[in-house]
């Protein structure tokens, strides 16, 4: 087994911070802790997922998360996590996450991902009761912010965490932007751009879009009307972002690249998509 090599890249965002500071952005840690309190199905899923992450993909989920916490602590970095810190809902996953964040002493700001509220990571059906239980319990783990939607100003930068681009968060977003500070948006699934998709297709051999937000209509042909309506809502929200003068950067994850992506969502709005944290990816962002 190879040694742990945490390998964050770095960039600068000169977007009007009142005082320079550093942040470490990561996503897709996918913690896989399970114990005797889980049912057999979840325990089997945990074993299977561990094999896929650690052996098939040669990942180091827990080790690299500890590396990221240690780096953030030693270098006085704000930890930005763009979702999927947990791979599934389990008592042990929630306890370990809460304890590690507490012991590290790092300041953090996080957005929920698509795995935060799933019980079986899509490998088995979950009941609505299980889903609602996850939505009730998991946010309690994170003491620094509401992972579904929150806004926090740090050194003159308005960090906004959003679970999705769903319409239910649009009013909250509009209110948060009224604070009047440059906005850095933290959302798990990245907004679609041609450049980002081309980057993935060339570097990761993608065959189709991987659930980007706001996919062009050409990708939704033949989809159910409900899904197409969802895409149109995402497109409308992205158009709102393009017209707003305050959004300056979007930080996402979700696509599990082996490298970090730096591009542009729209003129004046940077796009950072961090690679899988279980690969040791992350981005050190110098805000100034």
C-alpha positions as CSV (number, residue, x, y, z in Angstrom):
1,X,0.0,0.0,0.0
2,X,1.5,3.3,-1.0
3,X,2.1,6.1,1.4
4,X,-0.4,8.9,1.8
5,X,0.4,11.9,-0.5
6,X,-2.0,14.8,0.0
7,X,-1.4,16.9,-3.1
8,X,-3.5,20.1,-3.1
9,X,-3.0,22.6,-6.0
10,X,-3.3,26.4,-5.4
11,X,-4.7,29.5,-6.9
12,X,-5.4,33.1,-6.1
13,X,-8.8,34.9,-6.0
14,X,-8.3,38.6,-5.9
15,X,-12.0,39.5,-5.3
16,X,-11.8,42.2,-2.7
17,X,-11.1,40.6,0.6
18,X,-10.7,43.2,3.4
19,X,-7.7,41.2,4.7
20,X,-5.9,38.3,2.8
21,X,-6.6,34.8,4.0
22,X,-6.2,31.2,2.9
23,X,-8.8,28.5,2.5
24,X,-8.4,24.8,1.7
25,X,-11.2,23.6,-0.6
26,X,-12.0,19.8,-0.8
27,X,-15.0,17.7,-1.8
28,X,-16.0,14.0,-2.0
29,X,-14.3,12.6,1.1
30,X,-16.9,9.8,1.3
31,X,-16.3,8.6,4.8
32,X,-17.3,4.9,5.1
33,X,-17.6,4.2,8.8
34,X,-20.1,1.5,9.8
35,X,-20.7,-0.6,12.9
36,X,-23.1,-3.0,14.7
37,X,-25.8,-0.3,14.9
38,X,-26.3,-0.5,11.2
39,X,-28.5,-3.1,9.5
40,X,-27.0,-5.8,7.4
41,X,-27.7,-4.1,4.1
42,X,-25.9,-0.9,5.1
43,X,-22.9,-2.9,6.5
44,X,-22.7,-4.9,3.2
45,X,-22.8,-1.6,1.3
46,X,-20.0,-0.1,3.5
47,X,-17.8,-3.1,2.8
48,X,-18.4,-3.0,-0.9
49,X,-17.9,0.7,-1.1
50,X,-14.7,0.5,0.9
51,X,-13.4,-2.0,-1.6
52,X,-14.3,0.2,-4.6
53,X,-12.8,3.4,-3.1
54,X,-9.6,2.0,-1.5
55,X,-8.7,-0.9,-3.8
56,X,-10.4,-0.3,-7.2
57,X,-9.7,3.5,-7.2
58,X,-6.7,3.4,-4.9
59,X,-8.2,6.0,-2.7
60,X,-7.5,6.9,0.9
61,X,-10.8,8.3,2.2
62,X,-10.1,8.7,5.9
63,X,-6.3,9.2,5.6
64,X,-6.6,12.1,3.2
65,X,-9.4,13.8,5.3
66,X,-7.0,13.7,8.3
67,X,-4.3,15.1,6.0
68,X,-6.6,17.9,5.0
69,X,-7.6,18.7,8.6
70,X,-3.9,18.7,9.6
71,X,-2.9,21.0,6.7
72,X,-5.8,23.4,7.5
73,X,-4.8,23.5,11.2
74,X,-1.1,24.0,10.6
75,X,-1.6,26.7,7.9
76,X,-4.5,28.5,9.5
77,X,-6.8,27.8,6.6
78,X,-10.5,28.0,6.4
79,X,-11.7,24.5,5.4
80,X,-14.3,24.7,2.5
81,X,-16.0,21.3,1.9
82,X,-18.1,21.1,-1.2
83,X,-20.2,18.1,-0.2
84,X,-20.1,14.3,0.2
85,X,-18.1,14.3,3.3
86,X,-20.2,11.3,4.3
87,X,-20.8,8.5,1.9
88,X,-23.9,7.4,3.7
89,X,-25.9,8.1,6.8
90,X,-24.7,6.0,9.8
91,X,-24.3,6.6,13.5
92,X,-20.5,5.9,13.2
93,X,-20.1,8.2,10.2
94,X,-21.8,11.0,12.0
95,X,-19.9,10.5,15.2
96,X,-16.5,10.3,13.5
97,X,-17.2,13.4,11.4
98,X,-18.3,15.5,14.4
99,X,-15.4,14.3,16.6
100,X,-12.7,14.8,13.9
101,X,-13.9,18.3,13.1
102,X,-14.1,19.1,16.8
103,X,-10.6,17.7,17.6
104,X,-9.0,19.4,14.7
105,X,-10.2,22.8,15.8
106,X,-10.4,24.1,12.2
107,X,-12.9,26.6,11.0
108,X,-15.0,25.2,8.2
109,X,-17.9,26.0,5.9
110,X,-19.6,23.2,4.1
111,X,-22.4,22.5,1.5
112,X,-24.4,19.2,1.5
113,X,-23.7,16.8,-1.3
114,X,-25.9,14.1,-2.9
115,X,-24.6,11.5,-0.5
116,X,-25.1,13.3,2.8
117,X,-28.7,12.1,3.1
118,X,-28.5,8.7,1.5
119,X,-28.5,5.5,3.6
120,X,-27.2,3.1,1.0
121,X,-25.3,5.2,-1.5
122,X,-27.7,4.2,-4.2
123,X,-26.8,0.5,-3.9
124,X,-30.1,-0.4,-2.2
125,X,-33.5,1.4,-2.0
126,X,-34.1,3.6,1.0
127,X,-37.5,4.4,2.6
128,X,-38.8,8.0,2.8
129,X,-38.5,7.6,6.6
130,X,-34.8,6.8,6.3
131,X,-34.3,9.8,4.0
132,X,-36.1,12.2,6.3
133,X,-34.1,10.8,9.3
134,X,-30.9,11.6,7.5
135,X,-32.1,15.1,6.7
136,X,-32.9,15.6,10.4
137,X,-29.8,14.1,11.9
138,X,-26.9,14.9,9.6
139,X,-27.0,18.7,9.7
140,X,-26.7,18.5,13.5
141,X,-23.1,17.2,13.0
142,X,-22.0,20.5,11.5
143,X,-21.8,23.2,14.2
144,X,-20.3,26.0,12.0
145,X,-23.1,26.4,9.4
146,X,-26.3,25.0,7.9
147,X,-25.1,22.7,5.1
148,X,-28.4,23.0,3.2
149,X,-28.2,26.8,2.8
150,X,-26.1,29.3,4.7
151,X,-24.3,32.6,4.2
152,X,-21.3,33.8,6.2
153,X,-19.1,36.9,5.6
154,X,-15.4,36.3,6.2
155,X,-13.0,39.2,5.7
156,X,-15.3,40.9,3.3
157,X,-16.2,37.8,1.3
158,X,-19.7,36.4,1.4
159,X,-19.5,32.6,1.3
160,X,-22.8,31.0,0.4
161,X,-23.4,27.3,0.7
162,X,-26.2,25.7,-1.2
163,X,-27.3,22.1,-1.3
164,X,-28.7,22.5,-4.9
165,X,-29.8,25.1,-7.4
166,X,-33.4,24.2,-6.6
167,X,-36.0,26.9,-6.6
168,X,-36.6,26.5,-2.8
169,X,-33.2,28.2,-2.2
170,X,-33.7,31.1,-4.6
171,X,-35.3,33.5,-2.1
172,X,-32.6,32.7,0.5
173,X,-29.9,33.3,-2.1
174,X,-31.4,36.6,-3.1
175,X,-31.5,37.7,0.5
176,X,-27.9,36.6,1.1
177,X,-26.6,38.5,-1.9
178,X,-28.2,41.7,-0.5
179,X,-25.4,41.8,2.1
180,X,-23.4,43.5,-0.6
181,X,-20.1,41.6,-0.4
182,X,-18.4,39.7,-3.2
183,X,-19.9,36.2,-3.3
184,X,-18.1,32.8,-3.4
185,X,-20.7,30.1,-4.0
186,X,-20.1,26.6,-2.6
187,X,-22.3,23.9,-4.2
188,X,-21.6,20.2,-4.6
189,X,-22.6,19.7,-8.3
190,X,-20.8,22.0,-10.7
191,X,-22.6,24.2,-13.2
192,X,-22.2,23.0,-16.8
193,X,-19.8,24.8,-19.1
194,X,-18.4,23.5,-22.4
195,X,-14.9,24.0,-21.1
196,X,-15.4,22.0,-18.0
197,X,-17.1,19.1,-19.9
198,X,-14.3,19.1,-22.4
199,X,-11.7,19.0,-19.6
200,X,-13.5,16.0,-18.1
201,X,-13.9,14.2,-21.4
202,X,-10.2,14.6,-22.2
203,X,-8.7,13.8,-18.8
204,X,-11.2,11.3,-17.4
205,X,-12.7,9.7,-20.6
206,X,-16.2,10.8,-19.7
207,X,-18.8,9.5,-22.1
208,X,-21.7,11.8,-21.0
209,X,-22.4,14.7,-18.6
210,X,-22.1,13.6,-15.0
211,X,-25.1,15.4,-13.5
212,X,-23.9,18.9,-14.1
213,X,-26.4,21.6,-13.1
214,X,-28.1,23.5,-15.9
215,X,-27.3,21.1,-18.8
216,X,-28.1,22.4,-22.3
217,X,-31.4,21.1,-23.8
218,X,-29.5,18.9,-26.2
219,X,-28.5,16.6,-23.3
220,X,-32.1,16.2,-22.0
221,X,-33.8,14.9,-25.1
222,X,-36.0,12.0,-24.3
223,X,-35.9,12.8,-20.5
224,X,-39.1,12.8,-18.5
225,X,-40.9,16.2,-18.4
226,X,-40.2,16.5,-14.7
227,X,-36.4,16.2,-15.3
228,X,-36.5,18.7,-18.1
229,X,-38.4,21.2,-16.0
230,X,-35.6,20.7,-13.3
231,X,-32.9,21.5,-15.9
232,X,-34.8,24.6,-17.0
233,X,-35.0,25.8,-13.4
234,X,-31.2,25.2,-13.0
235,X,-30.6,27.1,-16.3
236,X,-32.7,30.0,-15.0
237,X,-30.7,30.1,-11.8
238,X,-27.4,30.0,-13.6
239,X,-28.6,32.9,-15.8
240,X,-29.3,34.8,-12.6
241,X,-25.8,34.2,-11.5
242,X,-24.3,35.4,-14.7
243,X,-26.3,38.7,-14.4
244,X,-25.5,39.3,-10.7
245,X,-22.5,41.6,-10.2
246,X,-21.4,40.1,-6.9
247,X,-20.8,36.4,-7.6
248,X,-17.0,36.0,-8.2
249,X,-16.4,32.3,-7.8
250,X,-18.1,28.9,-7.7
251,X,-16.5,26.0,-5.9
252,X,-17.8,22.5,-6.5
253,X,-16.9,18.8,-6.6
254,X,-19.0,15.7,-7.4
255,X,-17.3,14.6,-10.6
256,X,-14.4,12.8,-8.8
257,X,-11.7,13.9,-11.2
258,X,-8.1,12.9,-10.5
259,X,-7.1,16.6,-10.7
260,X,-8.5,20.0,-9.8
261,X,-10.1,22.1,-12.5
262,X,-9.7,25.9,-12.7
263,X,-11.8,27.7,-15.3
264,X,-14.4,30.4,-15.8
265,X,-18.2,29.9,-15.3
266,X,-18.9,33.4,-16.9
267,X,-16.9,36.6,-17.4
268,X,-15.8,37.7,-13.9
269,X,-16.9,34.4,-12.2
270,X,-14.2,31.8,-11.6
271,X,-15.0,28.1,-11.5
272,X,-13.1,25.7,-9.3
273,X,-14.0,22.0,-9.3
274,X,-11.8,20.1,-6.9
275,X,-10.9,16.5,-7.6
276,X,-11.9,13.6,-5.4
277,X,-10.6,14.2,-1.8
278,X,-10.1,10.5,-1.5
279,X,-7.5,10.8,-4.2
280,X,-5.7,13.5,-2.1
281,X,-7.0,16.4,-4.3
282,X,-7.8,19.8,-3.0
283,X,-7.2,23.5,-3.7
284,X,-5.4,26.0,-1.5
285,X,-7.2,29.3,-2.4
286,X,-5.5,32.6,-1.5
287,X,-8.2,35.2,-1.1
288,X,-7.1,38.8,-1.4
